[in-house]
């Protein structure tokens, strides 16, 4: 399984704070031994801030990517990931489409 990572990094300095968005990247769960969304988030934060600088805050958002036919599952701020194929079916059958 692949994990798509999107993150924002905030650095506190004496002059204030600065935030930047990190380019989206992927982690390969099979190569890195990732066991779930929370683990992927932990690894992403270590990749982005390897020295664990206390003045840096990393807000990472993780989306699992199975393959090009399976709906993505997301975790934003600790929400439990749930696949929702029924929601996609509802969208496909929507009269607005």
LOBASE-323356 format. One record per atom (N, C-alpha, C): chain; residue number from 1; x, y, z; atom name. Coordinates in steps of 0.02 Angstrom, whole numbers, padded with zeros to 5 digits, always signed. Layout:
   unit   pos       c1       c2       c3   site
      A   NUM        X        Y        Z     CA
...
***
This chain:
   unit   pos       c1       c2       c3   site
      A     1   +00042   -00059   +00000      N
      A     1   +00000   +00000   +00000     CA
      A     1   +00044   +00062   +00000      C
      A     2   +00022   +00112   -00035      N
      A     2   +00057   +00176   -00037     CA
      A     2   +00019   +00227   +00005      C
      A     3   +00056   +00272   +00036      N
      A     3   +00027   +00325   +00076     CA
      A     3   +00046   +00392   +00046      C
      A     4   -00003   +00431   +00028      N
      A     4   +00009   +00498   +00001     CA
      A     4   +00012   +00546   +00060      C
      A     5   +00066   +00585   +00062      N
      A     5   +00078   +00631   +00118     CA
      A     5   +00075   +00703   +00093      C
      A     6   +00034   +00743   +00126      N
      A     6   +00032   +00815   +00115     CA
      A     6   +00045   +00846   +00183      C
      A     7   +00088   +00896   +00186      N
      A     7   +00105   +00923   +00252     CA
      A     7   +00118   +00998   +00249      C
      A     8   +00109   +01028   +00307      N
      A     8   +00126   +01098   +00317     CA
      A     8   +00176   +01100   +00375      C
      A     9   +00228   +01140   +00366      N
      A     9   +00280   +01147   +00417     CA
      A     9   +00279   +01218   +00443      C
      A    10   +00275   +01225   +00509      N
      A    10   +00276   +01291   +00540     CA
      A    10   +00338   +01295   +00584      C
      A    11   +00377   +01348   +00575      N
      A    11   +00438   +01359   +00615     CA
      A    11   +00430   +01422   +00655      C
      A    12   +00443   +01416   +00720      N
      A    12   +00441   +01474   +00765     CA
      A    12   +00511   +01502   +00773      C
      A    13   +00516   +01567   +00765      N
      A    13   +00579   +01602   +00776     CA
      A    13   +00567   +01662   +00821      C
      A    14   +00620   +01697   +00839      N
      A    14   +00614   +01757   +00880     CA
      A    14   +00573   +01811   +00843      C
      A    15   +00574   +01809   +00777      N
      A    15   +00538   +01859   +00737     CA
      A    15   +00465   +01840   +00723      C
      A    16   +00444   +01780   +00743      N
      A    16   +00375   +01759   +00730     CA
      A    16   +00374   +01688   +00703      C
      A    17   +00322   +01672   +00665      N
      A    17   +00316   +01605   +00637     CA
      A    17   +00312   +01609   +00561      C
      A    18   +00337   +01556   +00530      N
      A    18   +00334   +01549   +00457     CA
      A    18   +00306   +01480   +00442      C
      A    19   +00260   +01477   +00395      N
      A    19   +00232   +01413   +00374     CA
      A    19   +00243   +01402   +00300      C
      A    20   +00258   +01340   +00282      N
      A    20   +00264   +01321   +00212     CA
      A    20   +00230   +01254   +00202      C
      A    21   +00208   +01243   +00141      N
      A    21   +00180   +01178   +00124     CA
      A    21   +00234   +01137   +00092      C
      A    22   +00240   +01075   +00114      N
      A    22   +00288   +01028   +00086     CA
      A    22   +00258   +00998   +00024      C
      A    23   +00296   +00989   -00030      N
      A    23   +00269   +00955   -00089     CA
      A    23   +00242   +00885   -00070      C
      A    24   +00187   +00866   -00100      N
      A    24   +00158   +00800   -00087     CA
      A    24   +00207   +00745   -00106      C
      A    25   +00212   +00694   -00063      N
      A    25   +00256   +00638   -00078     CA
      A    25   +00222   +00573   -00056      C
      A    26   +00251   +00517   -00075      N
      A    26   +00222   +00452   -00060     CA
      A    26   +00271   +00410   -00019      C
      A    27   +00243   +00370   +00025      N
      A    27   +00281   +00320   +00063     CA
      A    27   +00256   +00252   +00042      C
      A    28   +00302   +00206   +00029      N
      A    28   +00284   +00137   +00010     CA
      A    28   +00282   +00095   +00074      C
      A    29   +00221   +00075   +00092      N
      A    29   +00212   +00037   +00154     CA
      A    29   +00249   -00029   +00155      C
      A    30   +00256   -00062   +00098      N
      A    30   +00291   -00126   +00095     CA
      A    30   +00366   -00117   +00106      C
      A    31   +00394   -00064   +00079      N
      A    31   +00466   -00052   +00085     CA
      A    31   +00483   -00027   +00155      C
      A    32   +00440   +00015   +00183      N
      A    32   +00455   +00046   +00247     CA
      A    32   +00421   +00012   +00307      C
      A    33   +00385   -00041   +00294      N
      A    33   +00354   -00079   +00348     CA
      A    33   +00299   -00041   +00384      C
      A    34   +00263   +00000   +00349      N
      A    34   +00210   +00041   +00379     CA
      A    34   +00150   -00004   +00395      C
      A    35   +00124   +00003   +00456      N
      A    35   +00069   -00041   +00477     CA
      A    35   +00001   -00005   +00479      C
      A    36   -00001   +00059   +00464      N
      A    36   -00065   +00094   +00464     CA
      A    36   -00056   +00169   +00455      C
      A    37   -00112   +00204   +00454      N
      A    37   -00113   +00276   +00442     CA
      A    37   -00071   +00313   +00494      C
      A    38   -00081   +00297   +00558      N
      A    38   -00044   +00332   +00611     CA
      A    38   +00031   +00321   +00605      C
      A    39   +00050   +00261   +00587      N
      A    39   +00121   +00245   +00578     CA
      A    39   +00149   +00283   +00518      C
      A    40   +00110   +00288   +00464      N
      A    40   +00132   +00326   +00405     CA
      A    40   +00141   +00400   +00423      C
      A    41   +00096   +00426   +00463      N
      A    41   +00101   +00496   +00484     CA
      A    41   +00164   +00507   +00526      C
      A    42   +00179   +00461   +00571      N
      A    42   +00239   +00465   +00613     CA
      A    42   +00302   +00464   +00569      C
      A    43   +00305   +00419   +00520      N
      A    43   +00363   +00415   +00476     CA
      A    43   +00369   +00479   +00434      C
      A    44   +00313   +00505   +00409      N
      A    44   +00315   +00567   +00370     CA
      A    44   +00343   +00624   +00411      C
      A    45   +00322   +00629   +00473      N
      A    45   +00347   +00683   +00517     CA
      A    45   +00422   +00675   +00529      C
      A    46   +00446   +00614   +00534      N
      A    46   +00518   +00602   +00543     CA
      A    46   +00557   +00619   +00480      C
      A    47   +00527   +00606   +00421      N
      A    47   +00559   +00623   +00358     CA
      A    47   +00565   +00699   +00351      C
      A    48   +00511   +00734   +00369      N
      A    48   +00509   +00806   +00361     CA
      A    48   +00552   +00842   +00414      C
      A    49   +00553   +00816   +00475      N
      A    49   +00591   +00847   +00529     CA
      A    49   +00635   +00795   +00563      C
      A    50   +00688   +00771   +00528      N
      A    50   +00728   +00716   +00553     CA
      A    50   +00766   +00732   +00618      C
      A    51   +00781   +00795   +00630      N
      A    51   +00818   +00813   +00691     CA
      A    51   +00772   +00826   +00750      C
      A    52   +00706   +00822   +00738      N
      A    52   +00655   +00834   +00790     CA
      A    52   +00665   +00902   +00823      C
      A    53   +00677   +00952   +00781      N
      A    53   +00685   +01021   +00803     CA
      A    53   +00621   +01043   +00838      C
      A    54   +00625   +01064   +00901      N
      A    54   +00567   +01084   +00940     CA
      A    54   +00533   +01147   +00914      C
      A    55   +00570   +01187   +00875      N
      A    55   +00540   +01248   +00848     CA
      A    55   +00500   +01235   +00784      C
      A    56   +00498   +01172   +00763      N
      A    56   +00463   +01153   +00701     CA
      A    56   +00402   +01111   +00719      C
      A    57   +00345   +01130   +00691      N
      A    57   +00284   +01091   +00698     CA
      A    57   +00264   +01065   +00629      C
      A    58   +00253   +01000   +00624      N
      A    58   +00233   +00969   +00561     CA
      A    58   +00161   +00946   +00567      C
      A    59   +00118   +00971   +00523      N
      A    59   +00050   +00948   +00518     CA
      A    59   +00046   +00906   +00455      C
      A    60   +00043   +00840   +00463      N
      A    60   +00042   +00794   +00406     CA
      A    60   -00027   +00765   +00396      C
      A    61   -00047   +00759   +00334      N
      A    61   -00111   +00729   +00315     CA
      A    61   -00096   +00669   +00271      C
      A    62   -00127   +00613   +00287      N
      A    62   -00111   +00550   +00254     CA
      A    62   -00172   +00524   +00218      C
      A    63   -00162   +00501   +00156      N
      A    63   -00214   +00470   +00117     CA
      A    63   -00185   +00405   +00090      C
      A    64   -00219   +00349   +00103      N
      A    64   -00194   +00285   +00077     CA
      A    64   -00215   +00278   +00005      C
      A    65   -00170   +00249   -00034      N
      A    65   -00183   +00238   -00105     CA
      A    65   -00171   +00164   -00118      C
      A    66   -00224   +00129   -00135      N
      A    66   -00218   +00057   -00147     CA
      A    66   -00194   +00043   -00218      C
      A    67   -00233   +00063   -00266      N
      A    67   -00216   +00057   -00337     CA
      A    67   -00264   +00104   -00374      C
      A    68   -00264   +00103   -00439      N
      A    68   -00305   +00151   -00475     CA
      A    68   -00379   +00132   -00480      C
      A    69   -00399   +00077   -00449      N
      A    69   -00470   +00058   -00452     CA
      A    69   -00504   +00059   -00384      C
      A    70   -00466   +00068   -00331      N
      A    70   -00495   +00067   -00264     CA
      A    70   -00501   +00138   -00237      C
      A    71   -00558   +00155   -00207      N
      A    71   -00565   +00222   -00179     CA
      A    71   -00513   +00235   -00126      C
      A    72   -00490   +00296   -00123      N
      A    72   -00441   +00316   -00073     CA
      A    72   -00474   +00320   -00005      C
      A    73   -00434   +00311   +00046      N
      A    73   -00457   +00316   +00115     CA
      A    73   -00415   +00371   +00147      C
      A    74   -00445   +00414   +00186      N
      A    74   -00407   +00471   +00212     CA
      A    74   -00411   +00476   +00288      C
      A    75   -00360   +00504   +00316      N
      A    75   -00359   +00521   +00387     CA
      A    75   -00340   +00595   +00392      C
      A    76   -00382   +00634   +00420      N
      A    76   -00367   +00705   +00430     CA
      A    76   -00376   +00720   +00504      C
      A    77   -00322   +00735   +00537      N
      A    77   -00326   +00751   +00607     CA
      A    77   -00349   +00694   +00651      C
      A    78   -00330   +00633   +00635      N
      A    78   -00344   +00576   +00677     CA
      A    78   -00411   +00542   +00664      C
      A    79   -00447   +00560   +00612      N
      A    79   -00510   +00527   +00596     CA
      A    79   -00495   +00456   +00572      C
      A    80   -00532   +00408   +00597      N
      A    80   -00522   +00339   +00578     CA
      A    80   -00538   +00330   +00504      C
      A    81   -00492   +00299   +00466      N
      A    81   -00504   +00290   +00394     CA
      A    81   -00559   +00238   +00381      C
      A    82   -00603   +00255   +00336      N
      A    82   -00657   +00209   +00317     CA
      A    82   -00666   +00214   +00241      C
      A    83   -00662   +00157   +00207      N
      A    83   -00674   +00157   +00135     CA
      A    83   -00749   +00169   +00123      C
      A    84   -00765   +00209   +00073      N
      A    84   -00835   +00226   +00062     CA
      A    84   -00856   +00215   -00010      C
      A    85   -00856   +00153   -00034      N
      A    85   -00878   +00140   -00102     CA
      A    85   -00951   +00157   -00112      C
      A    86   -00991   +00152   -00059      N
      A    86   -01062   +00168   -00065     CA
      A    86   -01072   +00243   -00079      C
      A    87   -01028   +00285   -00053      N
      A    87   -01032   +00356   -00067     CA
      A    87   -01016   +00370   -00141      C
      A    88   -00967   +00335   -00167      N
      A    88   -00951   +00343   -00238     CA
      A    88   -01009   +00320   -00282      C
      A    89   -01042   +00266   -00262      N
      A    89   -01099   +00241   -00300     CA
      A    89   -01156   +00292   -00299      C
      A    90   -01166   +00324   -00241      N
      A    90   -01217   +00376   -00236     CA
      A    90   -01202   +00434   -00282      C
      A    91   -01139   +00454   -00286      N
      A    91   -01119   +00509   -00330     CA
      A    91   -01131   +00491   -00403      C
      A    92   -01114   +00429   -00421      N
      A    92   -01123   +00408   -00491     CA
      A    92   -01197   +00407   -00510      C
      A    93   -01240   +00392   -00463      N
      A    93   -01311   +00386   -00476     CA
      A    93   -01349   +00451   -00463      C
      A    94   -01313   +00503   -00445      N
      A    94   -01345   +00567   -00429     CA
      A    94   -01376   +00598   -00491      C
      A    95   -01437   +00626   -00487      N
      A    95   -01469   +00657   -00544     CA
      A    95   -01432   +00719   -00568      C
      A    96   -01388   +00747   -00526      N
      A    96   -01351   +00807   -00545     CA
      A    96   -01293   +00791   -00591      C
      A    97   -01275   +00728   -00597      N
      A    97   -01217   +00708   -00638     CA
      A    97   -01235   +00703   -00710      C
***
